[in-house]
Protein backbone atom coordinates (compact mmCIF):
# COMPACT_ATOMS: atom_id res chain seq x y z
CA UNK A 1 0.00 0.00 0.00
CA UNK A 2 1.37 3.39 -1.00
CA UNK A 3 1.86 5.92 1.83
CA UNK A 4 2.06 9.56 0.85
CA UNK A 5 5.08 11.45 2.14
CA UNK A 6 2.75 14.41 2.75
CA UNK A 7 0.56 12.34 5.07
CA UNK A 8 3.65 10.94 6.80
CA UNK A 9 4.98 14.45 7.39
CA UNK A 10 1.54 15.67 8.50
CA UNK A 11 1.12 12.73 10.89
CA UNK A 12 4.65 13.03 12.30
CA UNK A 13 4.34 16.76 12.98
CA UNK A 14 0.91 16.20 14.57
CA UNK A 15 2.38 13.59 16.90
CA UNK A 16 5.17 16.00 17.87
CA UNK A 17 2.64 18.78 18.57
CA UNK A 18 0.43 16.44 20.63
CA UNK A 19 3.44 15.18 22.61
CA UNK A 20 4.58 18.74 23.40
CA UNK A 21 1.03 19.81 24.33
CA UNK A 22 0.61 16.76 26.57
CA UNK A 23 4.03 17.37 28.13
CA UNK A 24 3.13 21.01 28.80
CA UNK A 25 -0.15 20.04 30.49
CA UNK A 26 1.56 17.28 32.49
CA UNK A 27 4.28 19.64 33.72
CA UNK A 28 1.69 22.27 34.57
CA UNK A 29 -0.47 19.91 36.59
CA UNK A 30 2.57 18.33 38.28
CA UNK A 31 4.77 21.31 39.16
CA UNK A 32 2.79 24.50 38.71
CA UNK A 33 1.15 24.46 42.18
CA UNK A 34 4.53 23.98 43.87
CA UNK A 35 5.95 26.72 41.70
CA UNK A 36 3.17 29.16 42.68
CA UNK A 37 3.58 28.34 46.40
CA UNK A 38 7.34 28.87 46.06
CA UNK A 39 6.87 32.22 44.29
CA UNK A 40 4.38 33.34 46.98
CA UNK A 41 6.82 32.36 49.72
CA UNK A 42 9.49 34.32 47.86
CA UNK A 43 7.19 37.35 47.80
CA UNK A 44 6.52 36.98 51.53
CA UNK A 45 10.26 36.94 52.19
CA UNK A 46 10.87 40.05 50.08
CA UNK A 47 8.08 41.84 51.90
CA UNK A 48 9.50 40.83 55.29
CA UNK A 49 12.92 42.19 54.37
CA UNK A 50 11.43 45.43 53.01
CA UNK A 51 9.41 46.07 56.20
CA UNK A 52 12.37 45.21 58.42
CA UNK A 53 14.62 47.62 56.49
CA UNK A 54 11.97 50.33 56.76
CA UNK A 55 11.90 49.79 60.52
CA UNK A 56 15.68 49.94 60.77
CA UNK A 57 15.84 53.04 58.59
CA UNK A 58 12.97 55.06 60.08
CA UNK A 59 12.86 53.58 63.56
CA UNK A 60 9.08 53.03 63.37
CA UNK A 61 6.34 51.58 61.14
CA UNK A 62 3.32 53.70 60.30
CA UNK A 63 -0.12 52.44 59.35
CA UNK A 64 0.08 54.25 56.00
CA UNK A 65 3.27 52.44 55.12
CA UNK A 66 1.81 49.06 56.06
CA UNK A 67 -1.47 49.75 54.23
CA UNK A 68 0.55 50.69 51.15
CA UNK A 69 2.14 47.27 51.22
CA UNK A 70 -1.23 45.63 51.70
CA UNK A 71 -2.72 47.42 48.70
CA UNK A 72 0.29 46.67 46.48
CA UNK A 73 0.77 43.01 47.38
CA UNK A 74 -2.69 41.96 48.61
CA UNK A 75 -1.10 40.51 51.74
CA UNK A 76 -2.57 40.44 55.25
CA UNK A 77 -0.10 42.10 57.65
CA UNK A 78 -0.14 41.48 61.38
CA UNK A 79 2.40 42.69 63.99
CA UNK A 80 2.68 41.21 67.51
CA UNK A 81 4.93 42.35 70.31
CA UNK A 82 7.14 40.00 72.27
CA UNK A 83 4.17 39.11 74.47
CA UNK A 84 2.19 38.17 71.37
CA UNK A 85 -0.14 41.14 71.81
CA UNK A 86 -1.57 42.67 68.65
CA UNK A 87 0.15 45.89 67.56
CA UNK A 88 -1.21 46.06 64.02
CA UNK A 89 -3.69 44.10 61.89
CA UNK A 90 -5.24 44.48 58.43
CA UNK A 91 -8.45 45.82 60.02
CA UNK A 92 -6.69 48.90 61.58
CA UNK A 93 -7.37 52.26 59.91
CA UNK A 94 -5.79 55.69 59.87
CA UNK A 95 -2.76 57.34 58.28
CA UNK A 96 0.55 58.12 59.99
CA UNK A 97 -0.74 56.15 62.99
CA UNK A 98 1.81 54.05 64.77
CA UNK A 99 0.82 50.50 65.78
CA UNK A 100 -0.41 50.34 69.28
CA UNK A 101 -0.71 47.62 71.83
CA UNK A 102 -4.26 46.35 72.22
CA UNK A 103 -3.32 44.31 75.30
CA UNK A 104 -4.90 41.11 73.91
CA UNK A 105 -2.50 38.28 73.16
CA UNK A 106 -3.07 36.39 69.95
CA UNK A 107 -3.34 32.78 70.99
CA UNK A 108 -3.12 31.19 67.50
CA UNK A 109 0.03 32.97 66.39
CA UNK A 110 1.41 32.84 69.93
CA UNK A 111 1.29 29.05 69.94
CA UNK A 112 3.00 28.84 66.52
CA UNK A 113 5.71 31.30 67.57
CA UNK A 114 6.32 29.41 70.80
CA UNK A 115 6.60 26.17 68.91
CA UNK A 116 9.15 27.55 66.40
CA UNK A 117 10.74 30.35 68.45
CA UNK A 118 14.27 29.02 68.26
CA UNK A 119 14.06 28.64 64.48
CA UNK A 120 12.56 32.10 64.08
CA UNK A 121 15.26 33.72 66.19
CA UNK A 122 17.97 31.76 64.39
CA UNK A 123 16.78 32.24 60.75
CA UNK A 124 14.78 35.41 61.17
CA UNK A 125 11.53 33.86 59.88
CA UNK A 126 9.59 30.66 59.19
CA UNK A 127 6.94 29.63 56.65
CA UNK A 128 3.76 28.02 57.87
CA UNK A 129 0.13 27.40 57.13
CA UNK A 130 -2.84 27.91 59.36
CA UNK A 131 -6.54 27.23 59.24
CA UNK A 132 -7.35 29.90 61.74
CA UNK A 133 -10.12 32.32 60.94
CA UNK A 134 -11.03 30.12 57.97
CA UNK A 135 -10.00 30.22 55.13
CA UNK A 136 -6.53 28.74 55.10
CA UNK A 137 -3.50 31.02 54.91
CA UNK A 138 0.00 30.68 53.64
CA UNK A 139 2.05 32.93 55.91
CA UNK A 140 5.48 33.96 57.09
CA UNK A 141 6.36 34.70 60.74
CA UNK A 142 9.49 36.76 61.18
CA UNK A 143 11.14 38.71 63.94
CA UNK A 144 11.75 42.43 63.34
CA UNK A 145 14.72 44.48 64.46
CA UNK A 146 12.53 45.90 67.21
CA UNK A 147 11.89 42.37 68.61
CA UNK A 148 8.27 42.42 67.44
CA UNK A 149 6.88 39.61 65.33
CA UNK A 150 5.70 40.27 61.76
CA UNK A 151 3.06 37.92 60.34
CA UNK A 152 2.50 38.15 56.53
CA UNK A 153 -0.28 36.01 55.09
CA UNK A 154 -2.01 35.31 51.77
CA UNK A 155 -5.17 33.18 51.48
CA UNK A 156 -4.55 29.68 50.04
CA UNK A 157 -7.99 29.56 48.34
CA UNK A 158 -6.99 32.56 46.23
CA UNK A 159 -3.82 30.74 45.18
CA UNK A 160 -5.79 27.59 44.45
CA UNK A 161 -8.33 29.57 42.42
CA UNK A 162 -5.62 31.23 40.36
CA UNK A 163 -4.05 27.80 39.78
CA UNK A 164 -7.42 26.41 38.59
CA UNK A 165 -7.90 29.38 36.30
CA UNK A 166 -4.41 28.86 34.98
CA UNK A 167 -5.06 25.17 34.35
CA UNK A 168 -8.33 25.88 32.57
CA UNK A 169 -6.67 28.57 30.52
CA UNK A 170 -3.75 26.38 29.51
CA UNK A 171 -6.08 23.51 28.52
CA UNK A 172 -8.21 25.80 26.36
CA UNK A 173 -5.22 27.54 24.81
CA UNK A 174 -3.53 24.16 24.32
CA UNK A 175 -6.55 22.77 22.44
CA UNK A 176 -6.84 25.91 20.31
CA UNK A 177 -3.10 25.84 19.65
CA UNK A 178 -3.33 22.20 18.62
CA UNK A 179 -6.24 22.92 16.27
CA UNK A 180 -4.45 25.87 14.70
CA UNK A 181 -1.26 23.80 14.56
CA UNK A 182 -3.06 21.02 12.68
CA UNK A 183 -4.27 23.49 10.07
CA UNK A 184 -0.90 25.19 9.83
CA UNK A 185 0.95 21.88 9.67
CA UNK A 186 -1.37 20.70 6.90
CA UNK A 187 -0.68 23.83 4.84
CA UNK A 188 3.06 23.72 5.55
CA UNK A 189 3.32 20.01 4.71
CA UNK A 190 1.49 20.59 1.43
CA UNK A 191 3.85 23.45 0.63
CA UNK A 192 6.95 21.39 1.36
CA UNK A 193 5.68 18.19 -0.25
CA UNK A 194 4.36 19.84 -3.45
CA UNK A 195 7.77 20.03 -5.22
CA UNK A 196 8.57 16.47 -4.14
CA UNK A 197 5.25 15.25 -5.61
CA UNK A 198 6.05 17.17 -8.81
CA UNK A 199 9.52 15.63 -9.00
CA UNK A 200 8.03 12.18 -8.36
CA UNK A 201 5.59 12.63 -11.28
CA UNK A 202 8.46 13.76 -13.54
CA UNK A 203 10.63 10.75 -12.64
CA UNK A 204 7.65 8.43 -13.11
CA UNK A 205 7.19 9.81 -16.63
CA UNK A 206 10.93 9.46 -17.23
CA UNK A 207 10.65 5.78 -16.27
CA UNK A 208 8.14 5.44 -19.13
CA UNK A 209 10.47 7.36 -21.50
CA UNK A 210 8.31 10.49 -21.42
CA UNK A 211 10.61 13.50 -21.01
CA UNK A 212 8.06 16.22 -21.82
CA UNK A 213 7.43 17.33 -18.22
CA UNK A 214 9.93 19.60 -16.48
CA UNK A 215 10.31 20.82 -12.89
CA UNK A 216 8.95 24.39 -12.62
CA UNK A 217 9.51 25.14 -8.92
CA UNK A 218 11.35 28.29 -7.80
CA UNK A 219 12.81 26.86 -4.59
CA UNK A 220 16.41 27.80 -3.85
CA UNK A 221 16.94 24.92 -1.44
CA UNK A 222 18.06 21.31 -1.84
CA UNK A 223 14.65 20.29 -3.26
CA UNK A 224 14.85 23.01 -5.90
CA UNK A 225 18.38 21.94 -6.75
CA UNK A 226 17.18 18.34 -7.04
CA UNK A 227 14.36 19.45 -9.38
CA UNK A 228 16.77 21.31 -11.65
CA UNK A 229 19.13 18.32 -11.63
CA UNK A 230 16.20 16.11 -12.63
CA UNK A 231 15.49 18.53 -15.52
CA UNK A 232 19.11 18.30 -16.63
CA UNK A 233 19.07 14.52 -16.33
CA UNK A 234 15.79 14.35 -18.26
CA UNK A 235 17.20 16.43 -21.12
CA UNK A 236 20.38 14.37 -21.26
CA UNK A 237 18.45 11.10 -21.17
CA UNK A 238 16.07 12.32 -23.87
CA UNK A 239 19.01 13.30 -26.11
CA UNK A 240 20.88 10.07 -25.41
CA UNK A 241 17.84 7.84 -25.95
CA UNK A 242 16.96 9.73 -29.12
CA UNK A 243 20.50 9.21 -30.39
CA UNK A 244 20.36 5.54 -29.39
CA UNK A 245 17.04 5.14 -31.20
CA UNK A 246 18.47 6.78 -34.31
CA UNK A 247 21.56 4.60 -34.07
CA UNK A 248 19.37 1.55 -33.50
CA UNK A 249 17.27 2.44 -36.54
CA UNK A 250 20.40 2.86 -38.62
CA UNK A 251 21.73 -0.47 -37.35
CA UNK A 252 18.42 -2.16 -38.12
CA UNK A 253 18.44 -0.64 -41.59
CA UNK A 254 22.03 -1.68 -42.12
CA UNK A 255 21.31 -5.19 -40.87
CA UNK A 256 18.22 -5.33 -43.07
CA UNK A 257 20.22 -4.03 -46.00
CA UNK A 258 22.97 -6.56 -45.34
CA UNK A 259 20.42 -9.34 -45.23
CA UNK A 260 18.82 -8.07 -48.43
CA UNK A 261 22.25 -7.87 -50.08
CA UNK A 262 23.03 -11.39 -48.91
CA UNK A 263 19.67 -12.64 -50.17
CA UNK A 264 20.18 -10.74 -53.43
CA UNK A 265 23.64 -12.26 -53.75
CA UNK A 266 22.23 -15.74 -53.23
CA UNK A 267 19.32 -15.06 -55.57
CA UNK A 268 21.68 -13.55 -58.10
CA UNK A 269 23.84 -16.65 -58.15
CA UNK A 270 20.80 -18.92 -58.35
CA UNK A 271 19.00 -16.85 -61.00
CA UNK A 272 22.08 -16.18 -63.12
CA UNK A 273 22.95 -19.86 -63.00
CA UNK A 274 19.40 -20.73 -63.97
CA UNK A 275 19.13 -18.10 -66.73
CA UNK A 276 22.53 -18.98 -68.21
CA UNK A 277 22.03 -22.72 -68.02
CA UNK A 278 19.33 -22.86 -70.69
CA UNK A 279 21.04 -20.73 -73.38
CA UNK A 280 24.36 -22.49 -72.70
CA UNK A 281 22.69 -25.85 -73.15
CA UNK A 282 21.03 -24.65 -76.38
CA UNK A 283 24.32 -23.24 -77.71
CA UNK A 284 26.14 -26.44 -76.78
CA UNK A 285 23.51 -28.62 -78.44
CA UNK A 286 23.36 -26.65 -81.67
CA UNK A 287 27.16 -26.28 -81.84
CA UNK A 288 27.58 -30.06 -81.44
CA UNK A 289 24.96 -30.51 -84.14
CA UNK A 290 26.96 -28.32 -86.52
CA UNK A 291 30.16 -30.20 -85.68
CA UNK A 292 28.53 -33.56 -86.34
CA UNK A 293 26.90 -32.22 -89.53
CA UNK A 294 23.45 -33.16 -88.30
CA UNK A 295 21.98 -30.89 -90.96
CA UNK A 296 23.52 -30.98 -94.42
CA UNK A 297 21.76 -28.04 -96.06
CA UNK A 298 23.04 -24.46 -95.81
CA UNK A 299 19.60 -23.31 -94.66
CA UNK A 300 19.66 -25.66 -91.71
CA UNK A 301 23.20 -24.65 -90.78
CA UNK A 302 22.21 -20.99 -90.99
CA UNK A 303 19.28 -21.70 -88.64
CA UNK A 304 21.58 -23.44 -86.18
CA UNK A 305 23.97 -20.48 -86.29
CA UNK A 306 21.16 -17.92 -85.80
CA UNK A 307 19.94 -19.84 -82.75
CA UNK A 308 23.45 -19.86 -81.30
CA UNK A 309 23.79 -16.10 -81.99
CA UNK A 310 20.39 -15.32 -80.42
CA UNK A 311 21.19 -17.29 -77.28
CA UNK A 312 24.66 -15.69 -77.04
CA UNK A 313 23.02 -12.23 -77.37
CA UNK A 314 20.55 -13.18 -74.68
CA UNK A 315 23.44 -14.10 -72.34
CA UNK A 316 25.31 -10.95 -73.34
CA UNK A 317 22.23 -8.83 -72.55
CA UNK A 318 21.85 -10.55 -69.17
CA UNK A 319 25.49 -9.99 -68.28
CA UNK A 320 25.35 -6.30 -69.31
CA UNK A 321 22.23 -5.71 -67.21
CA UNK A 322 23.80 -7.47 -64.19
CA UNK A 323 26.90 -5.30 -64.51
CA UNK A 324 24.77 -2.15 -64.89
CA UNK A 325 22.65 -3.04 -61.83
CA UNK A 326 25.77 -3.87 -59.81
CA UNK A 327 27.40 -0.54 -60.65
CA UNK A 328 24.20 1.36 -59.81
CA UNK A 329 23.73 -0.39 -56.47
CA UNK A 330 27.39 0.09 -55.53
CA UNK A 331 27.17 3.80 -56.40
CA UNK A 332 29.79 3.61 -59.13
CA UNK A 333 27.31 5.01 -61.65
CA UNK A 334 26.08 8.39 -60.47
CA UNK A 335 23.70 10.54 -62.50
CA UNK A 336 25.23 13.45 -64.38
CA UNK A 337 22.34 15.91 -64.44
CA UNK A 338 21.70 17.92 -67.57
CA UNK A 339 18.69 19.80 -68.97
CA UNK A 340 16.92 18.62 -72.12
CA UNK A 341 13.45 18.40 -73.62
CA UNK A 342 11.59 15.22 -72.62
CA UNK A 343 8.93 14.86 -75.34
CA UNK A 344 11.39 14.70 -78.23
CA UNK A 345 13.66 12.49 -76.11
CA UNK A 346 10.78 9.98 -75.79
CA UNK A 347 10.20 10.14 -79.53
CA UNK A 348 13.85 9.31 -80.11
CA UNK A 349 13.62 6.31 -77.79
CA UNK A 350 10.42 4.89 -79.30
CA UNK A 351 11.97 5.22 -82.77
CA UNK A 352 14.38 2.43 -81.79
CA UNK A 353 11.41 0.08 -81.53
CA UNK A 354 9.77 1.21 -84.81
CA UNK A 355 10.53 -2.02 -86.76
CA UNK A 356 9.15 -4.18 -83.94
CA UNK A 357 6.06 -1.96 -83.55
CA UNK A 358 5.40 -2.04 -87.30
CA UNK A 359 5.94 -5.79 -87.43
CA UNK A 360 3.44 -6.40 -84.59
CA UNK A 361 1.12 -3.55 -85.57
CA UNK A 362 1.48 -1.92 -82.13
CA UNK A 363 0.28 1.69 -82.08
CA UNK A 364 2.44 4.02 -79.90
CA UNK A 365 1.15 7.49 -78.99
CA UNK A 366 3.31 10.15 -77.28
CA UNK A 367 1.11 12.78 -75.55
CA UNK A 368 3.83 14.28 -73.36
CA UNK A 369 4.03 18.08 -73.86
CA UNK A 370 7.33 19.76 -74.60
CA UNK A 371 8.97 20.23 -71.21
CA UNK A 372 12.56 20.84 -70.10
CA UNK A 373 13.62 18.35 -67.46
CA UNK A 374 16.82 17.78 -65.46
CA UNK A 375 18.19 14.22 -65.49
CA UNK A 376 21.01 11.97 -66.70
CA UNK A 377 20.14 11.40 -70.36
CA UNK A 378 21.96 8.06 -70.56
CA UNK A 379 20.22 6.64 -67.49
CA UNK A 380 16.85 8.04 -68.57
CA UNK A 381 17.29 6.37 -71.97
CA UNK A 382 17.83 3.05 -70.14
CA UNK A 383 14.63 3.65 -68.11
CA UNK A 384 12.55 4.39 -71.23
CA UNK A 385 14.02 1.44 -73.15
CA UNK A 386 13.27 -0.97 -70.30
CA UNK A 387 9.70 0.30 -69.72
CA UNK A 388 8.78 0.57 -73.42
CA UNK A 389 10.32 -2.85 -74.09
CA UNK A 390 8.40 -4.26 -71.13
CA UNK A 391 5.16 -2.65 -72.41
CA UNK A 392 5.73 -4.07 -75.90
CA UNK A 393 6.40 -7.55 -74.52
CA UNK A 394 3.04 -7.53 -72.73
CA UNK A 395 0.98 -5.94 -75.51
CA UNK A 396 -0.83 -8.15 -77.99
CA UNK A 397 -0.34 -7.61 -81.72
CA UNK A 398 -2.45 -4.67 -82.84
CA UNK A 399 -2.55 -3.26 -79.29
CA UNK A 400 -1.83 0.25 -78.00
CA UNK A 401 0.92 1.89 -76.00
CA UNK A 402 0.14 5.40 -74.78
CA UNK A 403 2.77 7.66 -73.21
CA UNK A 404 1.37 10.73 -71.40
CA UNK A 405 2.15 12.87 -68.36
CA UNK A 406 0.91 15.09 -65.54
CA UNK A 407 2.52 17.96 -63.64
CA UNK A 408 3.16 17.66 -59.90
CA UNK A 409 4.50 20.99 -58.58
CA UNK A 410 8.19 21.01 -59.65
CA UNK A 411 8.02 17.54 -61.19
CA UNK A 412 6.49 15.88 -64.23
CA UNK A 413 5.16 12.31 -64.00
CA UNK A 414 5.67 10.23 -67.18
CA UNK A 415 3.11 7.42 -67.60
CA UNK A 416 3.49 4.49 -70.03
CA UNK A 417 0.27 2.56 -70.57
CA UNK A 418 -0.01 -0.72 -72.49
CA UNK A 419 -3.08 -2.75 -73.31
CA UNK A 420 -2.98 -6.24 -71.89
CA UNK A 421 -3.67 -8.38 -68.87
CA UNK A 422 -3.42 -6.68 -65.45
CA UNK A 423 -0.75 -7.62 -62.93
CA UNK A 424 -2.07 -9.55 -59.90
CA UNK A 425 -2.43 -7.14 -56.98
CA UNK A 426 -0.20 -9.21 -54.71
CA UNK A 427 2.55 -9.06 -57.36
CA UNK A 428 2.64 -5.27 -57.85
CA UNK A 429 5.28 -4.64 -55.16
CA UNK A 430 7.40 -7.64 -56.13
CA UNK A 431 8.02 -6.86 -59.81
CA UNK A 432 10.78 -4.41 -58.85
CA UNK A 433 12.87 -7.16 -57.26
CA UNK A 434 15.81 -8.58 -59.16
CA UNK A 435 15.02 -11.65 -61.30
CA UNK A 436 11.37 -11.59 -60.24
CA UNK A 437 9.20 -12.91 -63.07
CA UNK A 438 5.42 -13.07 -62.93
CA UNK A 439 5.09 -15.54 -65.79
CA UNK A 440 8.29 -17.50 -66.12
CA UNK A 441 7.02 -19.40 -69.10
CA UNK A 442 6.52 -16.14 -71.06
CA UNK A 443 9.86 -14.66 -70.09
CA UNK A 444 11.99 -16.55 -72.60
CA UNK A 445 9.49 -15.83 -75.33
CA UNK A 446 9.95 -12.08 -74.88
CA UNK A 447 13.60 -12.20 -73.91
CA UNK A 448 13.06 -10.88 -70.37
CA UNK A 449 15.80 -11.24 -67.75
CA UNK A 450 13.91 -10.10 -64.63
CA UNK A 451 16.38 -7.25 -64.06
CA UNK A 452 14.98 -4.47 -66.28
CA UNK A 453 12.44 -3.12 -63.77
CA UNK A 454 15.00 -3.36 -60.95
CA UNK A 455 17.34 -1.16 -63.03
CA UNK A 456 14.47 1.33 -63.57
CA UNK A 457 13.82 1.64 -59.82
CA UNK A 458 17.54 1.90 -58.97
CA UNK A 459 18.01 4.70 -61.54
CA UNK A 460 14.98 6.57 -60.17
CA UNK A 461 16.34 6.18 -56.62
CA UNK A 462 19.67 7.64 -57.75
CA UNK A 463 17.73 10.64 -59.13
CA UNK A 464 15.85 10.87 -55.79
CA UNK A 465 12.56 10.39 -57.65
CA UNK A 466 9.80 7.84 -57.41
CA UNK A 467 8.38 5.22 -59.77
CA UNK A 468 5.44 2.84 -59.62
CA UNK A 469 2.81 0.80 -61.37
CA UNK A 470 -0.97 0.33 -61.24
CA UNK A 471 -3.61 -1.61 -63.14
CA UNK A 472 -6.21 -0.10 -65.47
CA UNK A 473 -9.40 -1.65 -66.73
CA UNK A 474 -7.75 -2.81 -69.97
CA UNK A 475 -4.08 -2.77 -69.19
CA UNK A 476 -1.20 -1.64 -66.99
CA UNK A 477 0.43 1.77 -66.41
CA UNK A 478 4.04 2.24 -65.31
CA UNK A 479 5.12 5.73 -64.16
CA UNK A 480 8.15 7.64 -62.99
CA UNK A 481 8.85 11.23 -61.90
CA UNK A 482 11.37 13.70 -63.28
CA UNK A 483 12.53 17.08 -62.01
CA UNK A 484 11.47 19.98 -64.20
CA UNK A 485 14.58 21.81 -65.33
Buried (B, 14 or more C-beta within 10 A) or exposed (E): EEEEEBEEBBBEBBEEBBEBBEEBBEEBEEEBBEEBBEEBBEBBBEBBEEBBEBBEEEEEBBBEBBBEBBEEBEBBBBBBBEEBBBBBBEEBEEEEBEBEEBEEEBEEBBEBBEEBBEEBEEEBBBBBEBEBEEEBBBBBBBBBEBEBBBBBBBBBEBBBEEBEEBBEEBBEEBEEBBEEBBEEBBEBBEEBBBBBEBBEEBBEBBEEEEBEBEBEBEBEEEBBEBBBEBBEBBEEEBEEEEEEEEEEEEEEEEEEEEEEEEEBEEBBEEBBEEBBEEBBEBBEBBBEBBEEEEBEEEEBBEEBEEBBEBBBEBBEBBEEBBEBBEEBBEEEBEBEEEEEBBBEBBBEBBEBBEEEBEEBEBEBEBEBEEBEBBBBBEBBBBBBBBBBBBBBBBBEEEBBBBBBBEEEEEBBBBBBBBBBEBBEEEEBEEBBBBBBBBEEEEBEEEEBBBBBBBBBBBBBEBBEBBBBBEBEEEBBBBBBBBBBB
